[in-house]
Amino acid sequence: MSNTVKIHDLTVTAMMAALIFCGTFFFKLPSAFGYTHLGDSLLILSICLLGTKKSMYAGAIGAGLADMIGGYAVWIVPTFCIKALYAYTMGSIMHGRFKDFRYSWLAGAIAGGLLQICLYTMCRV
């Protein structure tokens, strides 16, 4: 029975990583500092549905693959780490500290988004 749960968790995490990849790779708009994409909204959905740990894997793998296949090889490792930290930050706020707060998902998304902006800015310099 425990193998079934582990296989189920692996499958759901892989499916969410694939959705994050598709949202990042296919739905992007070029901007002055890279591109804007739908992958982060799918990462937020993943954190809400799957929790922190599985979303860390899904976000890091999905966004990292999008950078690798999209020709941004230099950003694979920073994206992998930053998306995992984003998921950890949002998940720990949403499911941990403020789990009884009605808008904990929004507070976590804002905190994770600010962290992501700061970390990508530091990597760019």
N, C-alpha and C positions, 0 to 999 in steps of 0.2 A: 504493500500500500504506500509506503513512503517513497518508493521509486516512481510511482504514478504521480505523486505530488511534485516531486523534483522535475520530472519530465514535463509536467504541466507548467510549472514555473518557468522552465527553460524555454518552452514553446511560446508562452505569452510574452516573455521578455524579448525573444528574438523577433516576434511579430511586431512589437512596439518599436524595436530598433529599426526594422524595415520601414515602418511608417515614418519614423523620424528621418531616416535616410531619404525617403521619397519627398517629404516635406521640405527638406533642406536642398536636395539636388534638383528637383524638377520645378519647384515653385519659388524661384528667386528673382529678385529685381536688383540689377546693378546699382550701386551707390558710390559716393565719393571714397568711402573707406572700405570697400569690399562689396558685399551684397546683403540684401535683406531677404529673409526667407520665412517659411511657415514652420520650420522645424522646431523652433522654441515653443510655439503654441502646442505642438504635439508632445513636447517634453513636459510641459505643464500638465497636460491631460494624463500623461503617463504617471506622473507623481501623484496625481489625484486618484488614479485607479489602482496602480500597482504598489505604491509605497516608495520609500526612499531607496533602498538597496537595489531593487530590480531596475528602478528608473535611472540610477547612476550608470549601470551597465548599458541599458538601452540607449540613453542619451549619448554616452561617450562613444559607443560603437557606431550608432547610426550617423552621428555628425562627423565622426572621424572617417568613416567610409565615404561620406559625401565629399569631404575635402580630398581624399585620396583619388577618387574616381573623377572628381571635378577639376583636377589639375592644380590643386593648392597643397602640394605635398609638404611644403614647409610648415603648414598650419596643422598637420595631423596630430602631433603630440600636444601642442598647446590646446587645441580644440578638445581632444580627449580628456585632458585634465580639467579644463575650464567647465565643460559640460557636466562632468562628474561632480565638481564642486558646486555648480549651480543646483543640481538635483539634490545634493546633500544639504545645502543651505535651505532650499525651499522645503524639502521634506522634513528637516529637523524643526523648522518653524511650524509647519502645517500639522505634522503628526506628533510633534513633541511638546514644545513649550506652550503653544497657543492652540492646542487641539480643541478646546471648548469655545474658542472665539469663532464667531460666525464667518468672518472673512479671513480666516487664517490662511487660506490658499492665496488670497490676494496679497496679504502681507508677505508671505513667503515668496511669491512671484516677484514682487517689487524688490525685496532684499536680494534675491538671487540674480535678478536683472542688473541691479546696481553693481553687485560683485562681478558679474560677467563683463560689464562695461569697463570697470576698473582693471580687471585682469587682461582683457584684450588690448586696452590702451597701454598697459605696461609692456606687453609683448611686442607691440608695434614700435615702441621707441628703441 
